Amino acid sequence: MASVTSPSLSPLTSVHSTPAPALPTKFSEDYFRDLTFRDCLGLQLPPSAPAGSLRCWILTAEESVVSELPTVGSDEVVPHSDDLQAIMRQYDAEWNAGKRFVSLQLVYDGKSIFR
């Protein structure tokens, strides 16, 4: 079950945990706070799918059975930021209805990926 630090915060700035990941977590808030330019030389970020790769999504009040931890590995594909804009607009509107989880499908390298 997800926890939120304060219901008065915007969903974009709230802190979620489902459950809290084991430490240290790559790509966490602490990771980016401590990141140096020297560290960036060897940084391997996850690939971003091209814009338009997002096929569908649904916002729900229940956590997806597909999700395991709220982390992203360097070998996982993430949606393009352009594709996330529509989700975030809908997410902001659905927050008060308790819909705090998203399941999505994107196509990358000819394969369907579910998150």
C-alpha positions in Angstrom: 0.0 0.0 0.0 1.4 3.4 -0.9 1.9 6.1 1.7 1.9 9.8 1.1 3.6 12.4 3.3 0.7 14.9 3.1 -2.6 14.9 1.2 -2.3 18.6 0.8 0.8 18.3 -1.4 0.5 18.1 -5.2 1.0 14.5 -6.5 4.0 15.8 -8.4 5.8 16.8 -5.1 4.5 14.1 -2.8 6.7 11.3 -1.6 5.5 7.8 -2.3 6.8 4.5 -1.1 5.5 1.1 -2.1 7.4 -0.3 0.0 10.5 1.7 0.7 13.3 0.4 -1.6 16.5 -1.1 -0.1 19.3 1.4 0.3 21.3 2.5 -1.5 18.9 3.0 -4.4 20.3 4.2 -7.7 18.3 7.1 -9.1 16.8 8.0 -5.7 16.6 11.6 -4.4 19.8 11.0 -2.4 21.5 9.6 -5.4 20.9 12.8 -7.5 21.7 15.1 -4.6 25.1 13.6 -4.1 25.8 13.2 -7.9 29.0 15.0 -9.1 30.1 15.9 -12.7 32.8 13.3 -12.3 30.1 10.7 -11.5 28.2 11.6 -14.7 31.1 10.4 -16.9 30.2 6.8 -16.2 26.5 7.2 -15.6 24.2 4.8 -17.3 20.6 6.1 -17.4 17.8 4.0 -18.6 16.9 4.4 -22.3 13.9 6.6 -23.1 11.4 5.3 -25.6 10.7 7.6 -28.5 7.8 10.0 -28.3 4.6 8.3 -29.3 5.6 4.9 -27.9 3.0 5.0 -25.1 -0.1 3.0 -26.3 -2.4 3.2 -23.3 -2.6 3.8 -19.6 -5.1 3.6 -16.7 -5.1 5.4 -13.4 -6.4 3.3 -10.5 -6.7 3.4 -6.7 -5.0 0.0 -6.5 -1.4 -0.9 -7.1 -0.7 -2.8 -10.2 0.4 -6.4 -9.9 3.0 -5.7 -12.5 4.9 -3.3 -10.3 7.5 -4.6 -7.8 9.4 -1.6 -6.5 9.1 2.1 -7.2 12.6 2.1 -8.8 13.9 2.2 -12.3 16.9 0.1 -13.3 19.5 1.3 -15.8 18.4 -1.5 -18.2 14.7 -0.6 -18.1 13.0 1.5 -20.7 11.1 4.6 -19.5 8.4 6.5 -21.4 9.4 9.6 -23.3 8.7 12.8 -21.4 6.2 14.0 -24.1 4.2 10.8 -23.5 4.1 11.4 -19.8 2.4 14.8 -20.1 -1.1 13.5 -20.8 -0.8 11.0 -17.9 0.3 13.8 -15.5 -2.6 16.1 -16.5 -5.0 13.3 -15.9 -3.2 12.2 -12.7 -3.5 15.6 -11.2 -7.2 15.6 -11.8 -7.7 12.1 -10.4 -5.6 12.5 -7.3 -8.5 13.5 -5.0 -10.5 10.5 -6.2 -7.7 8.3 -4.7 -6.3 7.2 -8.1 -2.6 7.3 -7.3 -1.2 4.4 -9.4 -0.7 4.1 -13.1 -0.4 1.0 -15.3 0.8 1.6 -18.8 1.8 -0.1 -22.0 4.4 1.2 -24.4 6.0 -0.2 -27.4 9.8 -0.2 -27.6 12.0 -1.9 -30.2 9.0 -3.8 -31.5 8.0 -5.2 -28.1 5.1 -4.4 -25.8 6.2 -3.4 -22.3 3.8 -3.2 -19.4 4.5 -1.2 -16.3 
